[in-house]
């Protein structure tokens, strides 16, 4: 009878993340020890490591800002930023090719008139 248990995907992912964190902590400790062995005080070595972390964080935030700005621009363009519908201008009373009357924007007279009335 076999009592083999399968570990879940979440547990596998957690173990992988744990291994990655331990590897990072080891490399940070190794870098700190190397700096101390070169004559850098322990506090300065810790400050240098923190400065490196902050520089990486700043770089990530910078890249995230520009990616977010690009995404907003793409959404703006995709939605069609010109949502105002164009309406032709209202007809107006003026002198045109058929005399004084009510004309549309394309020079078409729309009021009723009798050309024989014009003298």
Order of alpha helices (4+ residues) and beta strands (2+ residues): alpha-alpha-beta-beta
